[in-house]
């Protein structure tokens, strides 16, 4: 199979593939999603196969309107969910809700009685789902465990020959996956941080919690990204929490193997090493969030690179979203000054 690059003006071709039970990657404002008919059990199986994704890792169903959600979700949760939908959707916000009995297959929900729903902020994908008239599952369109794809080229790098095609809408605007909030529990709980922050959600719901528990091996996670290794390139990522430590860290790790730098322009300008070993995260936290996965993928394509020194950030909000992904890519490895 040759995976096609599909113009966003040719959605009929994408719909043809989806009707046939094939896989089509689609753009969102966060990352590219690997799309399949959420109501087609066999098509959803192909998603797990193409990604190499564990079967107990639930999938997010992408919808084109809030109304589509209630064909599957328990309407008794409608009041609280509607507050979030009216405030944010379309947006990088995924909402977990109890579902109607047998409304979605177990390979969408991970066997749980809840499901995750999102209305992405991308017009081509909203048009696609509206024309298809059914939700699309859409985990990140990459090999499971690798950095998420933020361009069509990233998708084809991982999945060429495994999917029917990818709809080309250029680079994603935000660059990390959506915030996930669980409304099936007594206190609405953030299961994955993202561009929509704790403070944003508190303004709408009043009381919100964050889930920091470690998902056990025999536990089915309610949301993607809670249990399994994610976002990891082949090289070891080391987080530099204080930019003043970059010099010392580089001096140490460059003796052990080829070392790349993943940092903002103000850090990179202090290093005279080859440009190919530097990847710019731009000027600030917002650009760093957008460029993180692209940077990790950049170095993943360089076999010689053994270490990646990546700039960390402190604080809440989108800094929390950035560090959530970076910590997972690094396996929680932070540089400790003076430790060898």
Number of C-alpha atoms within 10 A of each C-alpha: 9 10 18 17 16 21 14 20 11 12 19 14 17 26 18 12 17 20 15 12 18 22 28 29 30 29 32 28 23 27 30 32 27 27 29 31 27 22 17 17 16 14 20 25 15 17 26 20 14 20 20 13 18 12 18 21 22 26 26 25 27 27 24 27 18 18 10 17 23 15 13 19 23 17 15 11 15 15 9 13 18 14 13 17 19 10 12 17 19 20 20 23 28 30 24 26 25 20 23 16 12 9 14 21 16 16 21 25 24 20 17 17 18 24 29 27 25 29 27 24 20 19 16 21 26 20 14 23 21 15 13 19 13 20 26 31 27 27 27 28 31 27 21 22 18 21 26 30 29 32 20 24 16 21 26 21 13 17 21 18 14 19 24 22 28 30 24 20 21 12 21 20 17 21 27 28 27 24 21 25 26 27 20 18 10 8 14 22 20 24 23 24 27 27 24 19 18 22 12 14 21 13 10 14 14 11 12 19 15 15 14 10 8 10 13 10 9 7 10 18 21 25 25 20 19 19 17 15 14 22 24 24 23 18 22 17 28 26 26 22 16 14 16 10 14 24 12 12 22 18 11 15 18 14 9 10 12 17 26 27 27 30 27 21 15 13 18 19 12 10 13 8 13 8 12 11 16 24 22 21 26 19 13 12 16 16 16 24 25 22 24 28 25 22 22 25 21 18 25 19 13 15 10 13 18 20 22 27 23 27 22 21 19 12 8 14 16 20 20 19 21 25 21 16 25 27 19 18 26 22 17 14 15 16 20 14 12 9 7 8
